[in-house]
């Protein structure tokens, strides 16, 4: 079997299957590139499965090269499955985002702030925070975070509150270190 064939068997529900696939295949540059390509496939379950595997690999210490991250930005506009969007937002804390990718990732995240799914919205705010931490604020993130505190979903407000606390802690440390 191939990675693609194995992912095609995913039923969209049983993550244990994806866990086995993630364990079976060793991360490599070629496999990461293949998963990035599959993440942009029109099949929603394939998007879900490919991004889940990528996220798992990142969580367990795999890193993506700048070229891989650029490859990710090329498929962002093709991703329509809510869980695939969520996975991408969750991956950002594990990536060293090249400055050249900032605009595309930022656009992806800004579009996710209006998603129907509350978890996608919550993690999109987190993704914007990751961009700010790594590449600096464009001036629009703080107003967006404040707006997020008015979201009707408690999960979104909780995520935004954690982000604001992290920002405040970082500012406090910076003042203290001076």
C-alpha positions as CSV (number, residue, x, y, z in Angstrom):
1,X,0.0,0.0,0.0
2,X,1.0,3.6,-0.4
3,X,0.3,6.6,1.9
4,X,-2.4,7.9,-0.4
5,X,-4.1,4.5,-0.6
6,X,-4.0,4.1,3.1
7,X,-5.5,7.6,3.6
8,X,-8.2,6.9,1.0
9,X,-9.5,4.1,3.4
10,X,-10.1,6.7,6.2
11,X,-13.8,6.8,7.0
12,X,-13.7,10.4,8.4
13,X,-14.4,9.2,11.9
14,X,-12.0,6.7,13.4
15,X,-8.8,8.6,14.3
16,X,-7.2,5.3,15.5
17,X,-6.7,4.5,11.8
18,X,-4.9,7.8,11.3
19,X,-2.8,7.1,14.4
20,X,-1.7,3.8,12.9
21,X,-0.8,5.4,9.6
22,X,1.2,8.2,11.3
23,X,3.1,5.5,13.2
24,X,3.6,3.3,10.1
25,X,5.0,5.9,7.8
26,X,8.2,7.7,8.8
27,X,8.2,11.5,8.2
28,X,10.4,12.4,5.3
29,X,10.7,15.4,3.0
30,X,9.0,13.4,0.2
31,X,6.2,12.2,2.4
32,X,5.6,15.7,3.8
33,X,5.4,17.0,0.2
34,X,2.9,14.2,-0.6
35,X,0.7,15.0,2.4
36,X,0.7,18.7,1.5
37,X,-0.4,17.8,-2.0
38,X,-3.1,15.5,-0.6
39,X,-4.3,18.2,1.8
40,X,-5.2,20.3,-1.2
41,X,-7.2,17.4,-2.8
42,X,-10.9,18.0,-3.6
43,X,-11.9,15.1,-1.4
44,X,-12.8,16.5,2.1
45,X,-11.9,13.3,3.9
46,X,-8.5,13.3,2.2
47,X,-8.0,16.9,3.4
48,X,-9.0,15.9,6.9
49,X,-6.7,12.8,7.0
50,X,-3.6,14.5,5.4
51,X,-3.7,17.5,7.7
52,X,-4.2,15.3,10.7
53,X,-1.1,13.3,9.9
54,X,0.9,16.4,9.3
55,X,-0.3,17.9,12.6
56,X,0.6,14.6,14.5
57,X,4.1,14.5,13.0
58,X,4.6,18.2,14.0
59,X,3.4,17.5,17.5
60,X,5.9,14.6,17.8
61,X,8.9,16.7,16.7
62,X,9.0,16.7,12.9
63,X,9.8,20.1,11.4
64,X,8.8,21.5,8.1
65,X,11.3,23.3,5.9
66,X,10.6,26.7,4.5
67,X,9.8,25.0,1.2
68,X,7.3,22.7,2.9
69,X,5.6,25.7,4.6
70,X,5.5,27.5,1.2
71,X,3.9,24.4,-0.2
72,X,1.3,24.5,2.6
73,X,0.5,28.1,1.7
74,X,-0.1,27.1,-1.9
75,X,-2.9,24.7,-0.8
76,X,-4.6,26.9,1.8
77,X,-7.2,28.2,-0.7
78,X,-8.2,24.6,-1.6
79,X,-8.9,23.5,1.9
80,X,-12.6,23.5,2.7
81,X,-13.1,20.8,5.3
82,X,-13.6,22.3,8.7
83,X,-11.3,19.8,10.5
84,X,-8.6,20.3,7.9
85,X,-8.8,24.1,8.6
86,X,-8.7,23.4,12.3
87,X,-5.6,21.2,11.9
88,X,-3.8,23.9,9.9
89,X,-4.6,26.5,12.6
90,X,-3.3,24.1,15.3
91,X,-0.1,23.4,13.3
92,X,1.0,27.0,13.3
93,X,2.5,26.8,16.8
94,X,4.8,24.1,15.6
95,X,6.1,26.0,12.5
96,X,8.8,28.5,12.0
97,X,6.9,30.6,9.6
98,X,9.0,32.3,6.9
99,X,8.2,36.0,6.5
100,X,7.4,35.4,2.8
101,X,4.5,33.2,3.9
102,X,3.0,35.7,6.4
103,X,0.4,37.3,4.1
104,X,-1.1,34.0,2.8
105,X,-1.3,32.5,6.3
106,X,-2.7,35.7,7.7
107,X,-5.4,35.8,4.9
108,X,-6.3,32.2,5.6
109,X,-6.7,32.9,9.3
110,X,-8.7,36.1,8.9
111,X,-11.1,34.2,6.7
112,X,-11.4,31.5,9.4
113,X,-12.6,34.1,11.9
114,X,-16.1,34.0,10.2
115,X,-16.3,30.2,10.0
116,X,-19.5,28.6,11.4
117,X,-17.4,26.1,13.4
118,X,-16.4,27.7,16.8
119,X,-13.3,25.6,17.1
120,X,-12.0,26.8,13.8
121,X,-12.7,30.4,14.9
122,X,-11.0,29.9,18.2
123,X,-7.8,28.3,16.7
124,X,-7.8,31.0,14.0
125,X,-7.3,33.6,16.7
126,X,-4.5,31.4,18.1
127,X,-2.9,31.3,14.7
128,X,-3.0,35.1,14.5
129,X,-1.2,35.2,17.8
130,X,1.4,32.7,16.5
131,X,2.0,35.0,13.6
132,X,2.4,38.0,15.9
133,X,4.8,36.1,18.2
134,X,7.0,35.0,15.3
135,X,6.8,37.9,12.8
136,X,5.4,40.9,14.6
137,X,2.0,42.6,14.7
138,X,0.4,44.2,11.7
139,X,-1.6,46.4,14.0
140,X,-4.8,44.6,13.4
141,X,-4.5,41.6,15.7
142,X,-5.2,43.3,19.0
143,X,-8.5,44.8,17.8
144,X,-9.5,41.4,16.3
145,X,-8.7,39.7,19.7
146,X,-10.9,42.2,21.5
147,X,-13.6,41.5,19.0
148,X,-13.2,37.8,19.7
149,X,-14.0,38.4,23.3
150,X,-17.5,39.2,22.1
151,X,-17.9,36.0,20.3
152,X,-21.0,34.1,21.4
153,X,-19.1,30.8,21.7
154,X,-17.5,30.3,25.1
155,X,-14.7,28.2,23.6
156,X,-13.7,31.1,21.4
157,X,-13.8,33.6,24.3
158,X,-11.7,31.2,26.4
159,X,-9.0,30.8,23.7
160,X,-8.9,34.6,23.1
161,X,-8.7,35.2,26.9
162,X,-5.7,32.8,27.1
163,X,-4.0,34.6,24.2
164,X,-4.6,38.0,25.8
165,X,-3.2,36.7,29.1
166,X,-0.1,35.4,27.2
167,X,0.4,38.8,25.5
168,X,0.0,40.6,28.9
169,X,2.5,38.2,30.5
170,X,5.0,38.7,27.7
171,X,4.6,42.5,28.0
172,X,5.0,42.4,31.8
173,X,8.2,40.3,31.4
174,X,9.6,42.7,28.8
175,X,9.0,45.7,31.1
176,X,10.5,43.8,34.0
177,X,13.6,42.9,32.0
178,X,14.3,46.5,31.1
